[in-house]
Amino acid sequence: MNISLEIVPRDEPTIAENIAIASRFPEITLINIPDLLRFPIRSWEACPFIPATYQSIPHLRAIDFNMDEPFPLTDYFKNHHIDTVLVVAGDPPQDMKHRVFPTHTTDFIKKLKRELPDLTIYAAFDPYRSNIRYELDYLKAKEDSGADGFMSQPFFDVRLLEIYAEYLEGRTVFWGVSPVLSEKSRNYWEARNRAIFPRSFRPDLHWNISFGRQVLQFCKTHRFDLYLMPIRVDLDTYLQGLFS
């Protein structure tokens, strides 16, 4: 199985610090880089800071790219050996000086596959977007557009994960896990993303590590992959808990 760690590209020293911690855990072989407009480093600009021992996966926001123009990062990708991306829809920017386009995710995936046929493309997977049938149909549409696999928003209830996994068996899926360590954070996930938490949930490190290990074992057993999104947690402590 493959395990990817998300590193937020706040600045070069922070990236280096997180890589130094990740290097102590050989289970991690991929690095996901979200594209967050509030930071000066775009996802693809962070890739040169990631050691070649890891597979770098920058996130691309579909709404940032004009379908009527050639993909502007083709040469950059070739020069920096970027061969894998995660395509997300993208939230509208708070600063409207940042131009966006009415680009649909499936159309953008088709465009990337047409212009960069050797690019490996993962598509975002949101289990809370609408309902299970809708999301599975949407994933099929992304697959038909050229997506090679999927990376999910974090799950907090293994029962929901198991339902989706039954339908996605045989496909390349990275199941997302993110520690939630406060009621405020839980409320955010529930209000903003409509996430589902089990009754047994507790906003502490012990519960989150235990749940992460449960998903890790599930992925090993069913030949899926794991996507770690350690937000607002001591990274070294969290990873030690998962892999020890």
C-alpha positions as CSV (number, residue, x, y, z in Angstrom):
1,M,0.0,0.0,0.0
2,N,1.0,3.7,-0.4
3,I,0.8,6.3,2.3
4,S,0.7,10.0,1.5
5,L,1.3,12.8,3.9
6,E,-0.2,16.3,3.3
7,I,2.2,19.2,3.9
8,V,0.8,22.7,3.8
9,P,3.2,24.9,1.9
10,R,3.3,27.9,4.3
11,D,6.9,28.6,3.6
12,E,10.1,26.8,2.8
13,P,11.3,26.3,6.4
14,T,8.0,24.8,7.4
15,I,8.1,22.4,4.5
16,A,11.7,21.4,5.4
17,E,10.7,20.8,9.0
18,N,7.8,18.6,8.1
19,I,9.9,16.6,5.6
20,A,12.5,16.0,8.3
21,I,9.8,14.5,10.6
22,A,8.3,12.5,7.7
23,S,11.7,11.0,6.9
24,R,11.7,9.1,10.2
25,F,8.7,7.1,9.0
26,P,9.6,5.0,5.9
27,E,5.9,4.0,5.5
28,I,5.4,7.5,4.0
29,T,6.4,7.6,0.3
30,L,4.2,10.4,-1.1
31,I,3.7,14.1,-0.2
32,N,0.4,15.8,-1.0
33,I,0.6,19.6,-1.4
34,P,-2.7,21.6,-1.2
35,D,-3.0,24.8,-3.1
36,L,-4.1,27.5,-0.6
37,L,-4.3,31.0,-1.9
38,R,-3.6,32.6,1.5
39,F,0.0,31.4,1.3
40,P,2.5,32.8,-1.2
41,I,3.7,29.4,-2.4
42,R,1.4,27.6,-4.8
43,S,1.3,23.8,-4.7
44,W,3.4,23.2,-7.8
45,E,6.0,25.8,-6.6
46,A,6.5,23.7,-3.4
47,C,7.4,20.6,-5.4
48,P,11.1,21.6,-5.8
49,F,11.4,21.7,-2.0
50,I,10.3,18.0,-1.7
51,P,13.2,15.5,-1.8
52,A,13.2,13.2,-4.9
53,T,12.7,10.2,-2.5
54,Y,9.0,11.2,-2.3
55,Q,6.4,11.3,-5.0
56,S,5.1,15.0,-4.9
57,I,1.4,15.5,-5.6
58,P,0.4,19.1,-6.1
59,H,-3.2,20.0,-6.0
60,L,-4.7,21.9,-8.9
61,R,-7.9,24.0,-8.5
62,A,-10.0,23.6,-11.6
63,I,-11.5,27.0,-11.4
64,D,-8.0,28.6,-11.7
65,F,-7.5,27.4,-15.3
66,N,-9.1,28.7,-18.5
67,M,-10.4,25.9,-20.7
68,D,-9.9,28.1,-23.8
69,E,-6.1,28.4,-23.3
70,P,-3.3,25.8,-23.2
71,F,-2.5,24.5,-19.7
72,P,0.0,27.1,-18.6
73,L,2.2,24.8,-16.4
74,T,3.2,22.2,-19.0
75,D,6.8,23.3,-19.3
76,Y,7.1,23.9,-15.5
77,F,5.9,20.3,-14.9
78,K,8.4,18.9,-17.3
79,N,11.3,20.9,-16.0
80,H,10.5,19.9,-12.4
81,H,9.5,16.3,-13.1
82,I,6.0,16.7,-11.8
83,D,4.1,13.7,-13.1
84,T,1.2,13.3,-10.7
85,V,-1.5,15.8,-9.5
86,L,-4.8,15.9,-7.5
87,V,-7.6,17.8,-9.2
88,V,-10.0,19.6,-6.9
89,A,-12.9,21.9,-7.9
90,G,-11.5,24.9,-5.8
91,D,-13.3,27.4,-3.6
92,P,-13.9,30.9,-4.9
93,P,-11.2,33.2,-3.6
94,Q,-11.9,35.8,-0.9
95,D,-9.7,38.2,-2.8
96,M,-11.4,38.8,-6.2
97,K,-8.2,40.0,-7.7
98,H,-7.5,36.4,-8.2
99,R,-9.2,35.5,-11.5
100,V,-11.2,32.3,-11.7
101,F,-13.1,30.5,-14.5
102,P,-16.3,28.4,-14.8
103,T,-14.2,25.3,-15.3
104,H,-15.8,22.0,-14.3
105,T,-13.6,19.3,-12.7
106,T,-14.4,16.7,-15.3
107,D,-13.6,19.0,-18.2
108,F,-10.3,20.0,-16.6
109,I,-9.3,16.4,-16.2
110,K,-10.1,15.7,-19.8
111,K,-8.0,18.7,-20.8
112,L,-5.0,17.6,-18.7
113,K,-5.2,14.1,-20.1
114,R,-5.3,15.5,-23.6
115,E,-2.4,17.9,-23.2
116,L,-0.3,15.8,-20.8
117,P,-1.2,12.2,-21.6
118,D,1.5,10.8,-19.3
119,L,0.3,12.7,-16.2
120,T,-1.2,10.6,-13.4
121,I,-4.4,12.4,-12.3
122,Y,-6.2,11.8,-9.0
123,A,-9.6,13.2,-8.5
124,A,-11.0,14.6,-5.3
125,F,-13.6,12.4,-3.5
126,D,-16.1,14.1,-1.0
127,P,-18.3,11.5,0.9
128,Y,-20.3,14.4,2.4
129,R,-21.1,16.3,-0.8
130,S,-24.6,15.0,-1.3
131,N,-25.5,11.3,-1.0
132,I,-23.7,8.0,-1.7
133,R,-25.3,7.4,-5.0
134,Y,-24.6,10.9,-6.3
135,E,-20.9,10.8,-5.2
136,L,-20.4,7.4,-6.8
137,D,-21.9,8.6,-10.0
138,Y,-19.6,11.7,-9.9
139,L,-16.6,9.5,-9.3
140,K,-17.5,7.4,-12.3
141,A,-17.8,10.6,-14.4
142,K,-14.3,11.7,-13.2
143,E,-13.0,8.2,-14.1
144,D,-14.5,8.4,-17.5
145,S,-12.9,11.8,-18.0
146,G,-9.5,10.3,-17.4
147,A,-8.9,10.2,-13.6
148,D,-6.5,7.4,-12.6
149,G,-7.7,7.2,-9.0
150,F,-9.3,9.1,-6.1
151,M,-8.2,10.8,-2.9
152,S,-10.9,11.4,-0.3
153,Q,-11.8,14.0,2.2
154,P,-11.1,12.7,5.7
155,F,-13.4,10.0,7.1
156,F,-14.2,9.9,10.8
157,D,-16.5,6.9,10.8
158,V,-15.1,3.6,9.5
159,R,-18.6,2.3,8.8
160,L,-19.2,5.0,6.2
161,L,-15.8,4.3,4.7
162,E,-16.6,0.6,4.4
163,I,-19.8,1.4,2.4
164,Y,-17.9,3.4,-0.1
165,A,-15.0,0.9,-0.2
166,E,-17.4,-1.9,-1.2
167,Y,-18.4,0.0,-4.3
168,L,-14.8,1.2,-5.1
169,E,-13.1,-2.1,-4.7
170,G,-10.4,-2.6,-7.3
171,R,-9.9,1.1,-7.9
172,T,-7.0,3.2,-6.7
173,V,-8.3,5.1,-3.7
174,F,-6.4,7.0,-1.0
175,W,-8.7,7.1,2.1
176,G,-8.3,10.4,4.0
177,V,-7.7,10.6,7.7
178,S,-7.3,13.9,9.7
179,P,-7.1,14.3,13.5
180,V,-9.8,16.5,15.1
181,L,-8.7,17.6,18.5
182,S,-11.3,20.1,19.7
183,E,-15.0,20.5,19.7
184,K,-14.5,23.7,17.7
185,S,-12.7,21.7,15.0
186,R,-15.5,19.1,15.0
187,N,-18.1,21.8,14.6
188,Y,-16.2,23.2,11.7
189,W,-16.2,19.9,9.9
190,E,-19.8,19.3,10.6
191,A,-21.0,22.8,9.6
192,R,-18.6,23.5,6.7
193,N,-18.2,20.0,5.2
194,R,-21.2,18.2,6.7
195,A,-18.9,15.5,8.0
196,I,-20.3,12.6,10.1
197,F,-18.8,11.6,13.4
198,P,-19.7,8.4,15.3
199,R,-21.1,8.6,18.8
200,S,-17.8,7.1,20.1
201,F,-15.8,10.1,18.8
202,R,-13.7,12.0,21.3
203,P,-11.7,15.1,20.3
204,D,-8.4,13.8,21.8
205,L,-5.2,12.4,20.4
206,H,-5.8,8.9,21.7
207,W,-9.1,8.5,19.8
208,N,-7.7,9.9,16.6
209,I,-4.6,7.7,16.7
210,S,-6.8,4.7,17.4
211,F,-9.1,5.6,14.5
212,G,-6.1,6.2,12.2
213,R,-4.7,2.8,13.0
214,Q,-8.0,1.2,12.3
215,V,-8.2,2.8,8.8
216,L,-4.5,1.9,8.2
217,Q,-5.3,-1.7,8.9
218,F,-8.4,-1.6,6.7
219,C,-6.3,-0.2,3.8
220,K,-3.7,-2.9,4.3
221,T,-6.3,-5.7,4.4
222,H,-8.3,-4.4,1.3
223,R,-5.3,-3.1,-0.7
224,F,-6.3,0.5,-0.6
225,D,-4.0,3.5,0.1
226,L,-4.0,6.1,2.9
227,Y,-3.9,9.9,2.8
228,L,-2.9,11.5,6.1
229,M,-3.9,15.2,6.7
230,P,-2.5,16.0,10.1
231,I,-3.9,19.5,10.8
232,R,-3.2,21.3,14.1
233,V,-1.4,18.3,15.7
234,D,2.1,17.6,16.8
235,L,3.2,15.7,13.6
236,D,5.9,13.6,15.2
237,T,3.6,12.4,18.1
238,Y,0.8,11.6,15.7
239,L,2.9,9.6,13.2
240,Q,4.6,7.7,16.0
241,G,1.2,6.8,17.4
242,L,0.0,5.5,13.9
243,F,3.1,3.6,13.0
244,S,4.6,2.3,16.3
